[in-house]
Amino acid sequence: MRKLYHPDRDTIQLTAIFAALSDPLRLQLVQDVASAGEQACGAFQYPIAKSTMTHHVRALREAGVLRVRIQGTQHFLSLRRADLEDRFPGLLELVLASDREPLLRHTAAASGEVELQADEAEGEMAKAEQRR
């Protein structure tokens, strides 16, 4: 049986994680694994070729984001939650929240400058207005 490379917890690099998560499909895959738990690779029905899925899983595995467990002919994917939390506390939670609830949004101002508006602040202001 072939042994897959998984970086040790202490050798996981933040830049490698960011590079792996820069692809929208990989980010979606991480979010799907986080919500579903350990799943066989074939359980994820993305409109991509099997070789492309293998490439994306490999990028996430070699970055230290996913663990791949081989059982027979199946590859099971799971998040390395404990390792990521020990190495970079809070990072995984931010990544998982990123698509569902953006923390910051860029909007173009009339002058062409970029403003950052915190969605949480807007939500709190809306709640305060409703209470009045």
Sequence and secondary structure as in RCSB ss.txt:
>XXXX:A:sequence
MRKLYHPDRDTIQLTAIFAALSDPLRLQLVQDVASAGEQACGAFQYPIAKSTMTHHVRALREAGVLRVRIQGTQH
FLSLRRADLEDRFPGLLELVLASDREPLLRHTAAASGEVELQADEAEGEMAKAEQRR
>XXXX:A:secstr
        GGG  HHHHHHHHTSHHHHHHHHHHHHH SEEGGG   SS HHHHHHHHHHHHHHTSEEEEEETTEE
EEEE HHHHHHHSTTHHHHHHHHTTS SEEEEE TTS EEEEEHHHHHHHHHHHHH 
